Every structure is written in C-alpha cells, then in structure tokens.
Amino acid sequence: MPVVAEEQLAANKSTSLGVALSLLKGNAMKKLVTQLTGLKIDGVTIAQPTLLRFGDFLSIHNDAEGQRAVAFAWHLFDAWSPGDGGELAFVCPESSTLGQFVPPMANTLTLFRTQGAGFLGTHAVLPVLRQGGRRVAITGWFTTRSQSEPT
C-alpha cells in the first residue's frame, strides 16, 4: 500500500480528510487550543489518520515528548455504541478512581495536555470489541515552538 505524506493529505482540499487536516493545522485552531488550554500553541501540528478494527488497540503510553503540549483525538465515525470498545482510557494515579474513559463518539475532538499542570498521565485506546467494528480518528499533537525553531 502506498504511503502518502501528511502534507499531501492536508493539501488536498477536495477530500474530507484533507479538509479536516487543514482545519487542525490552521491558525484558527491553534488560537482556539491556546484559549482552551492557556498554553501558547505556536509550533507545528502533527496529525495522522488512524483506523482500528476488531481486536486492535493502543497499549498504555505517554505522549510527553519534545515540544508536544496538547494531544488530540478527533473521532470521525458515527456507528459507535456502548460496548463496542475503542475508548480512550486514562490512567489517573492522583485520582481515587481507576481511570477516566472517553468514548469515541462521532465528531468529538478530545484534547488533553501531554505534560505540566492538568496532565492526565498515561493512557491507552481499549480494544475494538464489535465484530466488523472500527474506530476512525485523526490523532496527533499541538506543539509549542522550540527555542531553536525560526519565527
């Protein structure tokens, strides 16, 4: 299967995926995320389409890396029902609960800090449990500009 660069996908405004990637990478979105989080989002936006099918999952991980400030998952399908799996699951060691679960509801943009105040910690995507089910999303990170990046 051919690999298409993220920039090529975002540049193709004739597809829904191209429009969505352009929206996520635009200055208006950076301003909105800055307002919502109080973090200065002025770096690149890294985005990737993801598709998880029956049995697929993402193991527990942490998105704190480099200039990543806010992670996101924009869920793009409408056939999800409770019990289908695919939830974004946060491990919250400072909480009295075992964790927080975010269902992959249609057209929902989930934002969470990758470090600092309000950081939710490690997380995973639970397995897709429904035969024939799928979890479609655009995932990635809003970043802050590194001191070495040009202005």
Protein Blocks (a to p, Z undefined) as FASTA:
>chain_A
ZZddfklmmmmmmbfklmmmmmmmpmklmmmmmmmnopacfbdcddddddddehiacddd
dfbehjbfbdcdddfbfkbcehkgoiacdddfkbmbfbdcddddehiacdddfedehiab
jadddddfbghiacdddddddddddfkbcZZ
